[in-house]
Amino acid sequence: MSWISGSLVAFDLETTGTDIESDRIVTAAVVAVDPDGRQPEPRTWLLDPGVTIPRQASAIHGISTRHAREHGAPAAPAIEEITAAVAETLNSGIPLVVMNARYDLSLLDRECRRYGIEPLARRLRGETSPVIDPLVLDKHVDRYRKGSRNLQALCAYYGVPLDDAHNAVADAVAAARAARTMGVKHSVIGALAPADVHNLQVRAAAEQAASLQQYLRRTSDPQATVEPAWPVIPFAG
C-alpha cells in the first residue's frame, strides 16, 4: 500500500542554530495529519536549552533566552519525552515526516547523548515505519529545478499553506501536507510501499550528497566533504 493514502505523523524542531554537534532544541512538535487534512491535538514542547539562544535564532522562531528560561521545561526530561514520542511513531507503522530529517533526527540523537538518554536508534524494534523527507524526495523527483528547496519554497511550489513558518507545529503539518502532495503529483514515489520509499531516500540522499561534494570540490574547496548518511548522521564520538 502506498504511503500517501493513510495517516502521517510529522516531527519538527526549532533550535539554537544549525550545528548538530553543538546546538540545542528549543521547541518540538509531533503531530498526526490524516489524509482528509484533520489533525488531532499536537504534542508540543518548549525547552530551556541550558544555553543562550542566539539573537539570529530567536529572530527566526520567536523564542528568546529569557522566555525559554521562564517558561521552558528542563531539557533532559523533555528530550526523553520527545525521543519516546518519535520512537513510538517509528515503531507503530505510521510514516514519520521530517523536513531535512538528517538535521532534526541527528540533533535529537546528539541531545540524547549529551544528557545520557537512550538514543532513538536503540529504541526501535524490528521493521520500523519509514521516514519521509520532503527535501530529499523533492530533489529526487525534480532534480534540476532552480531556486530554494526550504520548506517555505516547497509549500509555495506544491500549493500547501504555511501561515506561521518556523512554528514547530505549523512547519510539521506543512511538511506532511507537502510530502503527500508531492507523492500524489509524482507517482514514481507516491506509488511506492512505505519500506521502498524509505530505501529510495537512503540511496537518493547519498547521491545528492555526492553530487554536492563534487560541485564544492570543483568550485570552492578541493577538500570539501558532504555526509551521505540519511536519516541520521552517525555519531563520531
ZAMARGU-4260 file (C-alpha; in steps of 0.2 Angstrom, whole numbers, plus 5000, padded with zeros to 4 digits):
<rodrens>
0) 5000/5000/5000 | 5006/5017/4996 | 5012/5029/5010 | 5001/5043/5004 | 4984/5035/5007
5) 4985/5034/5026 | 4989/5044/5041 | 5006/5053/5043 | 5015/5059/5059 | 5025/5074/5057
10) 5040/5080/5068 | 5049/5096/5068 | 5062/5105/5079 | 5066/5123/5082 | 5084/5125/5088
15) 5098/5137/5094 | 5107/5135/5077 | 5112/5123/5063 | 5126/5113/5070 | 5120/5096/5075
20) 5135/5093/5087 | 5133/5109/5097 | 5116/5117/5095 | 5101/5113/5106 | 5082/5110/5105
25) 5071/5125/5109 | 5054/5119/5103 | 5047/5102/5096 | 5031/5096/5089 | 5024/5078/5085
30) 5008/5079/5076 | 4997/5067/5066 | 4990/5073/5050 | 4976/5062/5042 | 4973/5061/5023
35) 4957/5072/5025 | 4968/5086/5032 | 4962/5084/5050 | 4975/5084/5064 | 4972/5079/5082
40) 4979/5090/5096 | 4998/5090/5093 | 5011/5086/5106 | 5022/5101/5109 | 5037/5105/5120
45) 5046/5121/5125 | 5063/5118/5132 | 5075/5128/5142 | 5090/5123/5131 | 5103/5127/5145
50) 5112/5139/5134 | 5109/5157/5127 | 5098/5157/5112 | 5107/5167/5099 | 5098/5183/5093
55) 5098/5176/5075 | 5089/5160/5080 | 5077/5170/5091 | 5073/5181/5076 | 5068/5165/5066
60) 5057/5156/5079 | 5052/5170/5091 | 5059/5161/5107 | 5071/5172/5117 | 5083/5165/5130
65) 5073/5174/5144 | 5056/5166/5138 | 5064/5149/5137 | 5071/5150/5154 | 5055/5157/5162
70) 5043/5145/5153 | 5053/5131/5146 | 5054/5113/5153 | 5071/5107/5159 | 5080/5100/5144
75) 5084/5082/5149 | 5066/5076/5154 | 5059/5085/5139 | 5071/5077/5127 | 5066/5060/5134
80) 5048/5063/5131 | 5052/5069/5113 | 5063/5054/5109 | 5049/5042/5116 | 5036/5050/5105
85) 5046/5049/5090 | 5051/5031/5094 | 5033/5027/5097 | 5028/5033/5079 | 5043/5024/5071
90) 5038/5008/5080 | 5019/5010/5075 | 5019/5008/5056 | 5014/5026/5053 | 5026/5035/5042
95) 5036/5049/5050 | 5038/5065/5040 | 5053/5076/5044 | 5059/5090/5033 | 5078/5089/5032
100) 5077/5073/5043 | 5096/5072/5043 | 5097/5088/5053 | 5082/5086/5065 | 5085/5067/5069
105) 5104/5069/5071 | 5102/5084/5083 | 5089/5074/5093 | 5102/5060/5094 | 5116/5072/5100
110) 5104/5079/5113 | 5101/5061/5120 | 5119/5058/5121 | 5123/5074/5129 | 5111/5070/5143
115) 5114/5051/5145 | 5097/5047/5137 | 5094/5031/5127 | 5096/5037/5108 | 5081/5035/5096
120) 5091/5021/5086 | 5091/5010/5102 | 5073/5011/5105 | 5067/5004/5088 | 5060/4987/5086
125) 5062/4976/5071 | 5055/4983/5054 | 5050/5001/5058 | 5040/5015/5050 | 5048/5024/5036
130) 5055/5042/5037 | 5048/5053/5024 | 5059/5068/5020 | 5051/5081/5008 | 5068/5089/5005
135) 5076/5073/4999 | 5061/5067/4989 | 5059/5084/4980 | 5077/5084/4975 | 5075/5066/4968
140) 5059/5069/4958 | 5064/5087/4952 | 5082/5087/4951 | 5086/5102/4940 | 5073/5114/4947
145) 5081/5130/4951 | 5078/5140/4967 | 5077/5137/4986 | 5072/5120/4992 | 5067/5126/5010
150) 5050/5122/5017 | 5043/5139/5013 | 5048/5136/4995 | 5042/5118/4994 | 5025/5124/5001
155) 5024/5138/4988 | 5028/5126/4974 | 5016/5112/4979 | 5002/5124/4984 | 5002/5120/5003
160) 4998/5134/5015 | 5011/5139/5028 | 5005/5153/5038 | 5016/5153/5053 | 5033/5147/5047
165) 5046/5142/5060 | 5032/5137/5072 | 5036/5119/5075 | 5018/5113/5074 | 5015/5124/5058
170) 5031/5118/5050 | 5027/5099/5054 | 5010/5100/5047 | 5015/5109/5031 | 5029/5096/5029
175) 5017/5082/5030 | 5005/5090/5018 | 5019/5095/5006 | 5025/5077/5006 | 5008/5070/5002
180) 5005/5082/4988 | 5022/5078/4981 | 5018/5059/4981 | 5001/5062/4973 | 5010/5073/4959
185) 5024/5061/4956 | 5018/5043/4955 | 5036/5037/4955 | 5037/5040/4973 | 5018/5040/4978
190) 5015/5023/4972 | 5029/5015/4982 | 5026/5004/4998 | 5032/5013/5014 | 5048/5002/5016
195) 5053/5006/4997 | 5051/5024/4999 | 5062/5024/5014 | 5076/5014/5005 | 5074/5025/4990
200) 5078/5040/5001 | 5093/5032/5008 | 5100/5030/4990 | 5094/5047/4984 | 5102/5056/4999
205) 5119/5048/4996 | 5118/5053/4978 | 5113/5071/4982 | 5127/5072/4994 | 5140/5065/4982
210) 5134/5077/4969 | 5135/5092/4981 | 5153/5087/4986 | 5158/5085/4968 | 5152/5103/4965
215) 5160/5110/4980 | 5177/5102/4976 | 5176/5109/4958 | 5170/5127/4963 | 5177/5132/4980
220) 5185/5119/4991 | 5195/5104/4984 | 5194/5095/5001 | 5175/5098/5004 | 5166/5083/5011
225) 5147/5081/5012 | 5140/5067/5024 | 5130/5054/5013 | 5121/5046/5028 | 5102/5048/5030
230) 5091/5050/5040 | 5104/5051/5054 | 5122/5056/5053 | 5132/5044/5063 | 5139/5049/5080
235) 5158/5051/5078 | 5161/5050/5097
</rodrens>
